[in-house]
Amino acid sequence: MGGVRTFLLAVCIMFSSAQLSAGVSRHYKFDITTRSATRLCTTKTIVTVNGQFPGPRIVVREGDRLVVKVVNHVRSDITIHWYPNPLLRVTYLSASYCRLCLSLNGYVCRHGIRQLQTGWADGPSYITQCPIRTGQSYVYNFTTAGQRGTLWWHAHVSWLRATVYGSLIILPKRGVPYPFARPYKEVPIILGEWFNVDPEAVIAQALRTGGGPNVSDAYTINGLPGPLYNCSGKDTFKLKVKPGKTYLLRLINAALNDELFFGIANHTVTVVETDANYVKPFDAEALVITPGQTANVLLHAKPTFPNAAFLFAARPYVTGQGTFDNTTTAGVLEYHNPNRASTKLPLLRPALPSLNDTAYVTNFTSKLRSLADDRYPSDVPRTVDRRFYFTVGLGTDPCPTNRTCQGPNGTKFAASVNNASFVFPSTALLQAHYYSQSNGVYTTDFPDIPPFPFNYTGTPPNNTFVGKGTKVVVLPFNTSVELVMQDTSIQGVENHPMHLHGHNFHVVGQGFGNYDPATDPSNFNLVDPAEKNTAGVPVGGWLAIRFRADNPGAWIMHCHFDLHLSWGLRMVWVVNDGPLPNQKLPPPPSDLPRC
């Protein structure tokens, strides 16, 4: 029997190696430079990649290796975070084959076997790397095996991602079809924010005074505000379609601090993917997309020329108590009609949900279900090794002596997970972990449950000060984790889009009010839950996720409102090596930036 197991294990590894070698290496160079840009009749200097805003579009196929050399020519430090998890995964194997390999060697099967590559390419500053200083460079090197869909890349230092971002499109392997009808054309649509002033100055002032920051001046579609803003009629993204054709819109929310509704006048779209994971298709008149999320939708053009043009627009979904950018960005959907002279057509506007329409958001997110079929099975952990209960929300810091602060009651705004406001270390946390030099860099006492219980969605406690520290949770390799994230009422309930690096997770449950461990788990979806890398903790509610810690390294989890990230709403999971050679974090690359 041992010989048979050895033979089958060898078959697993050989098949994996053959699949992995099928891809090609695609090389890009990112020169971080500044340039002048004008929007809303305001000209300013912005940080860009290769002078482009938004940045370059990267297109690869599943299984390709991506090698990107980033050269920093500006005064600001820079890092780039890549939304494809920096790991190695083989393309689809049958579910039975997957279970066989899992039983033999402990591999975790998703759409195939997932093998470790490296976490050194993840990008968040002072977590997996020190920033790339002026005049320095760093090569991000990782594979896209086992991943396909719409993803994106962005700066992961302070608020530089306001202009440093772009799409990363991973096409299926050649010959592998989409699980839906092939579209006539594919169009990336990146939603963003525009500040007339330097966004770095905006967050610097907010952190100095302790108050809320000034909001953006506009939202953008592919870098353009659109016709609903003053002095912006010419800065409008236009999409021309042919009657009767189907278009795949690759939507990305790159906004710094706003969840957005998106819709197209007089058109319904079909949602087929979120966060680069296929979902059971469903129709929607509008989508809600949190910062960091992506969604692929099919736009079915009307069968004949409609004698009208249509706005597609985005505006915020708002749940917090602070100020926000209450504006709407728009582009124009035009139908191609070669048999008709150009005339001025009526321009129709979409009816987007109201700014605080939580009912619509809840209904939309409840429809997200993974395909969970033979080709794309759901690998949600059915058993759990570790359970965690995290509160996520705002709080305060004391105002320094002899200072005046603009936060609540003269304090400074802060944010935390389980009342721990994460402090970035002065060296890269992953290096400290790899070399077993955690002393003075981080501690491993991050609390599994809230240290100060209270009625989380009721009357807040009198003491709203947060704790400070660089605390992490350490997980043995291949630990199955269930995490419930609970919104709190401190400084007001709010929807928090939480993003986990290094792993996808399954959204197994959500609800409003305080999570009840006695009754709520009975309603968890363990059959076809949506697989995500970013999901919103409902306003005044909770979100339950499960994931398998099968990717050794140090992985930050944070709110994707960059303001909340700046205030400390973040923590880190440290995943230890596994017993096998391909389950261990390899040494850092020779060009890893130094602090």
C-alpha positions as CSV (number, residue, x, y, z in Angstrom):
1,M,0.0,0.0,0.0
2,G,2.9,2.3,0.8
3,G,4.2,1.8,-2.8
4,V,0.8,2.7,-4.2
5,R,0.6,5.9,-2.1
6,T,4.1,6.9,-3.2
7,F,3.3,6.3,-6.8
8,L,0.0,8.3,-6.6
9,L,1.8,11.1,-4.7
10,A,4.4,11.3,-7.5
11,V,1.6,11.4,-10.1
12,C,0.0,14.3,-8.2
13,I,3.3,16.2,-8.1
14,M,4.2,15.5,-11.7
15,F,0.7,16.6,-12.9
16,S,1.1,19.7,-10.8
17,S,4.5,20.5,-12.2
18,A,3.3,19.9,-15.8
19,Q,0.4,22.3,-15.2
20,L,2.5,25.0,-13.7
21,S,5.1,24.9,-16.5
22,A,2.3,25.6,-19.0
23,G,2.3,29.3,-18.4
24,V,4.7,31.9,-19.7
25,S,6.6,34.7,-17.9
26,R,5.3,38.2,-18.7
27,H,7.5,41.1,-17.8
28,Y,6.5,44.7,-17.0
29,K,8.4,47.7,-15.8
30,F,6.7,50.3,-13.5
31,D,8.4,53.6,-13.4
32,I,7.0,55.6,-10.5
33,T,7.0,59.2,-11.7
34,T,5.1,62.5,-11.3
35,R,3.1,64.3,-14.0
36,S,0.7,67.2,-14.2
37,A,-3.0,66.3,-14.4
38,T,-6.1,68.5,-14.8
39,R,-9.5,67.7,-13.6
40,L,-12.4,70.0,-12.7
41,C,-10.3,72.9,-14.1
42,T,-7.6,72.2,-11.4
43,T,-4.1,71.3,-12.3
44,K,-1.9,69.5,-9.9
45,T,1.1,67.1,-9.8
46,I,0.2,63.5,-9.2
47,V,2.2,60.3,-8.6
48,T,1.7,57.8,-11.5
49,V,3.0,54.6,-13.0
50,N,4.7,55.2,-16.3
51,G,2.9,58.6,-16.5
52,Q,-0.5,57.0,-16.8
53,F,-3.6,57.7,-14.7
54,P,-5.1,55.2,-14.1
55,G,-1.9,53.1,-14.4
56,P,-1.1,50.4,-17.0
57,R,-3.4,47.6,-17.6
58,I,-1.8,44.2,-17.0
59,V,-3.3,41.3,-19.0
60,V,-2.1,37.7,-18.4
61,R,-3.5,34.2,-18.6
62,E,-4.0,31.8,-15.8
63,G,-0.8,30.0,-15.1
64,D,1.5,32.9,-16.3
65,R,4.3,34.2,-14.1
66,L,4.2,37.9,-13.6
67,V,7.5,39.8,-13.2
68,V,7.2,43.5,-12.5
69,K,10.2,45.7,-11.9
70,V,9.1,48.8,-9.9
71,V,11.6,51.7,-10.0
72,N,10.9,54.7,-7.7
73,H,11.7,58.1,-9.2
74,V,9.7,60.2,-6.8
75,R,10.3,61.5,-3.3
76,S,7.6,59.4,-1.7
77,D,8.2,55.8,-0.6
78,I,6.3,53.3,-2.6
79,T,5.1,49.7,-2.5
80,I,2.6,47.9,-4.8
81,H,0.0,45.4,-3.6
82,W,-1.2,42.8,-6.0
83,Y,-4.7,41.5,-5.6
84,P,-3.9,38.1,-6.9
85,N,-2.7,36.3,-3.8
86,P,1.0,35.7,-4.1
87,L,0.9,31.9,-4.2
88,L,1.0,29.1,-6.7
89,R,-2.1,27.1,-7.7
90,V,-2.5,24.4,-10.3
91,T,-5.5,24.7,-12.7
92,Y,-8.6,22.7,-12.2
93,L,-8.4,19.0,-11.3
94,S,-11.5,16.9,-10.8
95,A,-12.9,16.9,-7.3
96,S,-12.1,13.2,-6.8
97,Y,-8.5,13.8,-7.9
98,C,-8.3,16.8,-5.6
99,R,-9.5,14.8,-2.6
100,L,-7.0,12.1,-3.5
101,C,-4.1,14.5,-3.5
102,L,-5.4,16.1,-0.3
103,S,-5.4,12.8,1.5
104,L,-1.9,11.9,0.3
105,N,0.0,15.1,0.9
106,G,-2.0,17.7,2.7
107,Y,-2.4,20.0,-0.3
108,V,-5.5,22.2,-0.2
109,C,-7.7,21.9,-3.3
110,R,-9.6,24.8,-4.6
111,H,-10.1,24.8,-8.4
112,G,-7.0,22.6,-8.2
113,I,-4.0,22.0,-5.9
114,R,-2.6,25.2,-4.4
115,Q,1.1,25.2,-3.7
116,L,3.1,27.9,-1.9
117,Q,5.2,30.3,-3.8
118,T,6.1,33.4,-1.8
119,G,4.6,36.2,0.3
120,W,7.5,38.6,-0.4
121,A,5.5,39.9,-3.3
122,D,2.4,41.0,-1.4
123,G,3.4,44.6,-1.1
124,P,2.0,46.3,2.1
125,S,4.7,48.5,3.6
126,Y,6.3,47.3,6.9
127,I,4.3,44.0,6.7
128,T,5.9,42.0,3.9
129,Q,8.5,44.6,2.8
130,C,10.1,47.9,3.6
131,P,9.1,50.6,1.2
132,I,11.0,51.2,-2.1
133,R,12.9,54.4,-1.4
134,T,13.7,57.1,-3.9
135,G,16.1,55.8,-6.6
136,Q,15.6,52.2,-5.6
137,S,13.8,49.3,-7.3
138,Y,12.2,46.0,-6.5
139,V,11.0,43.1,-8.6
140,Y,7.7,41.6,-7.8
141,N,7.7,38.0,-9.0
142,F,4.7,35.7,-8.6
143,T,2.4,33.3,-10.5
144,T,-1.2,33.6,-11.4
145,A,-1.9,29.9,-11.4
146,G,-5.3,28.9,-10.3
147,Q,-6.7,32.4,-10.5
148,R,-8.7,34.1,-13.2
149,G,-10.9,37.1,-13.5
150,T,-10.7,40.8,-12.7
151,L,-8.2,41.9,-10.1
152,W,-6.1,45.1,-9.6
153,W,-2.9,46.5,-8.2
154,H,-2.3,49.6,-6.2
155,A,0.1,51.5,-4.0
156,H,0.1,50.3,-0.4
157,V,1.8,53.3,1.3
158,S,-0.4,56.0,3.0
159,W,-2.9,57.5,0.5
160,L,-0.7,57.1,-2.7
161,R,-3.2,54.7,-4.2
162,A,-5.4,57.8,-4.9
163,T,-3.6,57.9,-8.3
164,V,-1.3,54.8,-8.3
165,Y,-3.6,51.9,-9.3
166,G,-4.6,49.9,-12.3
167,S,-6.4,46.8,-13.5
168,L,-4.9,43.3,-13.6
169,I,-6.9,41.0,-15.8
170,I,-6.3,37.2,-15.7
171,L,-7.8,35.4,-18.6
172,P,-8.5,31.7,-18.5
173,K,-6.0,29.3,-20.0
174,R,-6.3,29.0,-23.8
175,G,-9.1,26.7,-24.7
176,V,-10.8,27.0,-21.3
177,P,-14.1,28.9,-21.7
178,Y,-15.9,31.2,-19.4
179,P,-18.8,29.5,-17.5
180,F,-21.0,31.9,-19.4
181,A,-21.5,32.9,-23.1
182,R,-18.4,34.5,-24.5
183,P,-18.8,38.3,-24.7
184,Y,-18.3,40.3,-27.8
185,K,-15.9,42.7,-26.0
186,E,-14.5,43.2,-22.5
187,V,-14.2,46.7,-21.0
188,P,-12.4,47.6,-17.7
189,I,-14.2,50.3,-15.7
190,I,-12.3,51.6,-12.7
191,L,-14.1,53.7,-10.2
192,G,-11.9,56.2,-8.2
193,E,-11.7,59.5,-6.4
194,W,-10.2,62.8,-7.4
195,F,-8.8,65.4,-4.9
196,N,-8.1,68.9,-6.1
197,V,-5.3,69.0,-3.5
198,D,-2.6,66.4,-2.6
199,P,-4.3,63.5,-0.8
200,E,-1.1,62.9,1.1
201,A,-1.5,66.4,2.6
202,V,-5.2,65.6,3.4
203,I,-4.4,62.5,5.5
204,A,-1.4,64.1,7.1
205,Q,-3.5,67.0,8.3
206,A,-6.2,64.6,9.6
207,L,-3.7,62.6,11.6
208,R,-2.1,65.7,13.0
209,T,-5.3,67.4,14.1
210,G,-7.1,64.2,15.1
211,G,-10.2,65.1,13.1
212,G,-11.9,63.8,10.0
213,P,-10.2,64.6,6.7
214,N,-11.5,66.7,3.9
215,V,-13.4,64.6,1.4
216,S,-12.6,64.2,-2.3
217,D,-13.9,66.6,-4.9
218,A,-15.2,64.0,-7.4
219,Y,-15.5,60.4,-8.2
220,T,-14.1,59.1,-11.4
221,I,-14.6,56.5,-14.1
222,N,-11.3,55.4,-15.6
223,G,-9.8,58.6,-14.3
224,L,-12.5,61.0,-15.6
225,P,-15.1,62.7,-13.5
226,G,-17.7,63.0,-16.2
227,P,-20.4,65.5,-17.3
228,L,-22.3,65.9,-14.0
229,Y,-19.4,68.0,-12.5
230,N,-18.6,71.6,-13.4
231,C,-15.8,72.1,-15.9
232,S,-15.7,68.4,-16.7
233,G,-17.9,67.8,-19.8
234,K,-14.8,66.9,-21.9
235,D,-13.4,64.6,-19.2
236,T,-16.0,61.9,-19.7
237,F,-15.5,58.2,-20.4
238,K,-17.6,57.0,-23.3
239,L,-18.5,53.4,-24.1
240,K,-19.8,52.7,-27.6
241,V,-21.7,49.4,-28.1
242,K,-23.3,47.6,-31.0
243,P,-27.0,46.6,-30.8
244,G,-27.5,43.0,-29.9
245,K,-24.0,42.4,-28.6
246,T,-23.0,41.3,-25.1
247,Y,-20.2,43.1,-23.3
248,L,-18.2,42.1,-20.2
249,L,-17.7,45.0,-17.9
250,R,-14.8,44.5,-15.5
251,L,-15.7,46.8,-12.6
252,I,-13.1,47.8,-9.9
253,N,-13.7,50.1,-7.0
254,A,-10.4,51.9,-6.4
255,A,-11.9,54.8,-4.4
256,L,-10.1,55.6,-1.2
257,N,-12.9,55.9,1.2
258,D,-16.3,55.2,-0.4
259,E,-18.5,52.2,-1.2
260,L,-20.3,52.9,-4.4
261,F,-23.5,52.1,-6.2
262,F,-23.1,51.6,-9.9
263,G,-25.8,51.3,-12.5
264,I,-26.7,52.0,-16.2
265,A,-29.8,53.9,-17.3
266,N,-32.5,51.6,-18.7
267,H,-30.2,48.6,-18.6
268,T,-30.0,45.5,-16.3
269,V,-26.7,43.7,-16.0
270,T,-25.9,40.1,-15.1
271,V,-23.4,39.6,-12.3
272,V,-21.1,36.6,-13.1
273,E,-18.1,37.2,-10.9
274,T,-16.9,39.0,-7.8
275,D,-13.3,39.3,-6.5
276,A,-12.1,37.1,-9.3
277,N,-14.4,34.2,-8.3
278,Y,-17.3,33.1,-10.5
279,V,-20.8,33.3,-9.0
280,K,-24.2,32.0,-9.9
281,P,-25.4,34.6,-12.4
282,F,-28.1,37.0,-11.3
283,D,-29.5,40.2,-12.8
284,A,-29.2,43.6,-11.1
285,E,-30.3,47.1,-11.9
286,A,-27.4,48.4,-9.7
287,L,-24.4,47.0,-7.9
288,V,-22.8,47.9,-4.7
289,I,-19.0,47.7,-4.7
290,T,-16.8,48.4,-1.7
291,P,-13.3,49.8,-2.0
292,G,-11.0,46.9,-3.0
293,Q,-13.7,44.8,-4.6
294,T,-14.1,43.9,-8.2
295,A,-17.1,42.5,-10.1
296,N,-17.6,41.2,-13.7
297,V,-21.0,41.9,-15.2
298,L,-22.5,41.2,-18.6
299,L,-24.2,44.1,-20.3
300,H,-26.6,42.9,-23.0
301,A,-27.0,45.7,-25.5
302,K,-30.5,46.4,-26.7
303,P,-31.3,44.5,-29.9
304,T,-32.0,47.6,-32.0
305,F,-30.8,51.2,-32.0
306,P,-32.6,52.7,-29.0
307,N,-32.6,56.4,-30.3
308,A,-31.1,57.5,-27.0
309,A,-27.8,57.6,-25.1
310,F,-27.5,56.4,-21.5
311,L,-25.5,57.5,-18.5
312,F,-23.7,54.9,-16.4
313,A,-23.0,56.3,-13.0
314,A,-21.6,55.8,-9.5
315,R,-22.4,57.5,-6.2
316,P,-21.7,56.6,-2.6
317,Y,-23.4,54.2,-0.2
318,V,-23.1,55.9,3.1
319,T,-23.5,54.5,6.6
320,G,-21.0,56.5,8.8
321,Q,-21.5,59.7,10.7
322,G,-18.7,61.7,9.1
323,T,-18.8,63.9,6.0
324,F,-18.6,62.3,2.6
325,D,-18.3,63.3,-1.1
326,N,-22.0,63.5,-2.0
327,T,-21.5,63.7,-5.8
328,T,-22.0,61.4,-8.8
329,T,-19.6,60.4,-11.5
330,A,-20.9,59.3,-14.9
331,G,-19.9,58.0,-18.3
332,V,-21.9,57.8,-21.4
333,L,-23.1,54.6,-23.1
334,E,-23.7,55.2,-26.8
335,Y,-25.1,52.8,-29.4
336,H,-23.4,52.5,-32.8
337,N,-25.7,53.2,-35.7
338,P,-23.9,53.4,-39.1
339,N,-27.1,54.0,-41.0
340,R,-28.1,57.2,-39.2
341,A,-26.7,60.6,-39.3
342,S,-25.2,62.0,-36.1
343,T,-27.9,63.8,-34.1
344,K,-28.3,64.9,-30.5
345,L,-30.0,62.2,-28.6
346,P,-31.8,62.3,-25.3
347,L,-29.4,61.4,-22.4
348,L,-31.1,59.2,-19.8
349,R,-29.9,58.9,-16.2
350,P,-29.9,55.8,-14.0
351,A,-32.1,55.5,-10.9
352,L,-29.5,54.5,-8.3
353,P,-30.4,53.4,-4.8
354,S,-30.5,56.1,-2.2
355,L,-27.4,57.0,-0.3
356,N,-28.2,55.0,2.8
357,D,-30.2,52.1,1.2
358,T,-28.9,49.3,3.4
359,A,-31.8,47.1,2.4
360,Y,-30.7,47.2,-1.2
361,V,-27.1,46.4,-0.2
362,T,-28.3,43.4,2.0
363,N,-30.5,42.0,-0.8
364,F,-27.6,42.4,-3.3
365,T,-25.0,40.7,-1.2
366,S,-27.3,37.9,-0.2
367,K,-27.5,36.9,-3.9
368,L,-23.8,36.2,-4.2
369,R,-23.3,32.5,-4.3
370,S,-20.3,30.5,-5.7
371,L,-20.9,28.2,-8.6
372,A,-20.1,25.2,-6.4
373,D,-20.2,22.8,-9.4
374,D,-17.9,20.0,-10.6
375,R,-15.5,22.3,-12.4
376,Y,-15.5,25.1,-9.8
377,P,-16.2,23.4,-6.5
378,S,-16.6,25.2,-3.2
379,D,-13.8,24.4,-0.8
380,V,-15.3,26.1,2.3
381,P,-13.9,24.5,5.4
382,R,-16.6,22.2,6.9
383,T,-14.8,21.8,10.2
384,V,-13.1,24.6,12.2
385,D,-9.8,24.4,14.2
386,R,-9.8,28.0,15.5
387,R,-12.7,30.4,16.1
388,F,-12.3,34.2,16.6
389,Y,-14.6,37.0,17.4
390,F,-13.3,40.4,16.4
391,T,-14.9,43.8,16.9
392,V,-14.2,46.3,14.2
393,G,-14.9,50.0,14.4
394,L,-13.8,53.4,15.5
395,G,-12.6,54.8,18.8
396,T,-10.4,57.6,20.1
397,D,-6.9,58.5,21.3
398,P,-6.2,61.1,24.0
399,C,-5.1,64.5,22.7
400,P,-1.4,65.0,23.4
401,T,-0.5,67.5,26.1
402,N,-0.5,71.1,25.1
403,R,-2.4,70.3,21.9
404,T,-5.9,71.0,20.6
405,C,-7.5,68.1,18.8
406,Q,-10.5,68.1,16.5
407,G,-11.9,64.6,17.3
408,P,-14.8,63.8,19.5
409,N,-14.8,65.8,22.7
410,G,-11.3,67.1,22.0
411,T,-9.8,63.7,21.4
412,K,-8.3,62.2,18.2
413,F,-10.1,59.7,16.0
414,A,-8.7,56.2,16.1
415,A,-9.8,52.7,14.9
416,S,-9.2,49.2,16.1
417,V,-9.8,45.5,15.8
418,N,-10.7,44.0,19.3
419,N,-9.7,47.4,20.7
420,A,-6.1,46.9,19.4
421,S,-5.1,49.8,17.1
422,F,-2.3,48.3,15.0
423,V,1.0,50.2,15.0
424,F,3.3,49.5,12.0
425,P,6.8,48.3,13.0
426,S,9.9,50.1,11.9
427,T,11.1,47.0,10.0
428,A,9.3,44.6,7.8
429,L,7.3,42.2,10.0
430,L,7.7,39.3,7.6
431,Q,11.5,39.5,7.8
432,A,11.3,39.5,11.6
433,H,9.1,36.4,11.4
434,Y,11.3,34.6,8.9
435,Y,14.5,35.2,10.8
436,S,12.8,34.5,14.2
437,Q,13.6,38.0,15.4
438,S,10.1,39.1,16.6
439,N,11.5,40.6,19.9
440,G,10.9,44.3,19.7
441,V,9.0,44.1,16.4
442,Y,5.7,42.4,17.3
443,T,4.0,40.3,20.0
444,T,1.8,37.3,19.6
445,D,-0.9,38.2,22.1
446,F,-3.6,39.6,19.8
447,P,-6.9,38.7,21.6
448,D,-9.2,36.0,20.2
449,I,-12.3,37.8,21.6
450,P,-13.0,41.3,22.5
451,P,-11.1,42.2,25.7
452,F,-13.9,44.5,27.0
453,P,-17.3,43.1,26.3
454,F,-20.3,45.5,25.9
455,N,-23.5,45.8,24.0
456,Y,-21.6,46.2,20.7
457,T,-24.4,47.7,18.7
458,G,-26.2,49.4,21.6
459,T,-25.1,52.2,23.9
460,P,-21.3,52.6,23.6
461,P,-19.1,52.5,26.7
462,N,-17.9,55.7,28.3
463,N,-14.3,54.9,27.7
464,T,-13.7,54.8,24.0
465,F,-9.8,54.9,24.0
466,V,-8.2,52.2,22.0
467,G,-5.1,50.2,22.8
468,K,-1.9,50.4,20.8
469,G,0.5,47.8,19.7
470,T,1.9,45.6,17.0
471,K,0.0,42.4,17.9
472,V,-0.5,39.4,15.6
473,V,-2.3,36.1,15.6
474,V,0.0,33.1,14.9
475,L,-1.6,30.1,13.1
476,P,-0.2,26.7,12.4
477,F,0.0,25.8,8.8
478,N,-3.4,24.6,7.3
479,T,-5.4,25.8,10.3
480,S,-9.1,26.1,9.3
481,V,-10.4,29.5,10.7
482,E,-13.8,30.8,11.4
483,L,-13.9,34.5,12.1
484,V,-16.9,36.6,13.1
485,M,-16.3,40.4,12.6
486,Q,-18.7,42.6,14.7
487,D,-19.4,46.2,13.9
488,T,-19.6,48.5,17.0
489,S,-21.5,51.6,17.8
490,I,-18.5,53.6,19.1
491,Q,-18.6,56.8,17.1
492,G,-21.6,55.4,15.2
493,V,-22.2,52.1,13.5
494,E,-20.8,51.8,10.0
495,N,-20.3,49.3,7.2
496,H,-16.6,48.3,7.1
497,P,-15.2,46.6,3.9
498,M,-12.6,44.2,5.3
499,H,-9.8,42.9,3.1
500,L,-7.7,39.8,3.9
501,H,-4.2,39.5,2.2
502,G,-2.8,36.2,1.1
503,H,-6.0,34.2,1.3
504,N,-9.5,34.2,-0.1
505,F,-12.3,33.6,2.3
506,H,-15.9,32.3,2.2
507,V,-18.7,34.5,3.5
508,V,-20.7,31.9,5.4
509,G,-23.1,34.2,7.3
510,Q,-24.1,37.8,8.1
511,G,-26.7,39.6,10.1
512,F,-27.6,42.7,12.0
513,G,-27.3,43.4,15.7
514,N,-24.9,41.4,17.9
515,Y,-23.8,38.0,16.8
516,D,-25.3,35.2,18.8
517,P,-23.0,32.1,18.8
518,A,-25.9,29.9,20.1
519,T,-28.3,30.5,17.2
520,D,-26.6,32.2,14.3
521,P,-24.3,29.4,13.1
522,S,-27.3,27.2,12.3
523,N,-28.0,29.6,9.4
524,F,-24.5,29.5,8.0
525,N,-24.2,28.6,4.3
526,L,-21.6,25.8,4.0
527,V,-22.8,24.7,0.5
528,D,-22.2,27.6,-1.9
529,P,-21.0,30.7,0.0
530,A,-19.4,33.5,-2.0
531,E,-15.6,33.4,-2.1
532,K,-14.1,36.8,-1.6
533,N,-11.0,38.8,-0.6
534,T,-13.0,41.8,0.5
535,A,-16.4,41.9,2.1
536,G,-18.4,44.5,4.1
537,V,-19.2,44.0,7.7
538,P,-22.8,45.2,7.7
539,V,-23.7,48.5,9.4
540,G,-24.6,47.6,13.0
541,G,-24.2,44.0,12.3
542,W,-21.7,41.1,11.8
543,L,-20.0,39.0,9.1
544,A,-18.8,35.4,9.5
545,I,-16.1,34.1,7.2
546,R,-14.1,30.9,7.0
547,F,-10.6,30.4,5.4
548,R,-7.8,27.9,5.5
549,A,-4.4,29.3,6.6
550,D,-2.4,27.4,4.0
551,N,-0.1,30.2,2.8
552,P,2.9,30.7,5.1
553,G,3.8,34.4,5.7
554,A,2.5,37.5,7.4
555,W,-0.8,38.7,6.1
556,I,-2.4,42.0,7.0
557,M,-6.2,42.2,7.3
558,H,-7.6,45.7,7.3
559,C,-10.5,48.0,6.5
560,H,-10.4,49.1,2.9
561,F,-11.5,52.6,3.8
562,D,-8.0,54.1,3.7
563,L,-9.0,56.6,6.5
564,H,-9.8,53.7,8.8
565,L,-6.6,51.9,7.8
566,S,-4.7,55.1,8.6
567,W,-6.4,55.2,12.0
568,G,-5.3,51.7,12.9
569,L,-8.2,49.4,11.8
570,R,-5.9,46.5,10.8
571,M,-4.2,43.4,12.2
572,V,-1.9,40.7,11.0
573,W,-2.2,36.9,10.7
574,V,1.2,35.1,10.8
575,V,1.0,31.6,9.2
576,N,3.8,29.3,10.1
577,D,5.5,26.9,7.7
578,G,4.1,23.4,7.0
579,P,6.1,20.2,7.3
580,L,6.7,19.7,3.6
581,P,9.3,21.7,1.5
582,N,6.6,23.2,-0.7
583,Q,4.8,24.5,2.4
584,K,7.6,26.7,3.7
585,L,8.2,30.4,3.1
586,P,11.3,30.6,0.9
587,P,14.2,33.1,1.7
588,P,13.6,36.7,0.8
589,P,14.7,37.9,-2.7
590,S,18.1,39.6,-2.9
591,D,16.6,42.9,-3.9
592,L,14.1,43.1,-1.1
593,P,14.1,46.8,0.1
594,R,15.8,47.6,3.4
595,C,14.3,49.8,6.0
